[in-house]
Amino acid sequence: MLTPDIRKYELNFTNEEVTDNLSLREKLKQQYSIRLEYDEQTPDQYFTEVAKFTETKPKWRVRRQVVLSMLSFAKDGASQ
């Protein structure tokens, strides 16, 4: 049984384009001169490509996971 604080969601793939994290891509490019491009790859191929860059970074690693977030960029009345 779900508690009142937990919501259940169902995710369905809509065949829309899968993309990478644009903010992470820019940070890696600007701070570490690492250029990553997500170009018609499967997620597994992308993670393998990214892992190549971490081989020379002792504290870096690739986790094969996906994080989903509900983002809202609408302004509310309190921020105006």
Summary of the structure (lengths in Angstrom):
residues: 80
radius of gyration: 17.4
end to end distance: 40.1
largest distance: 48.7
contacts: 90
relative contact order: 0.10
helix: 32%
strand: 0%
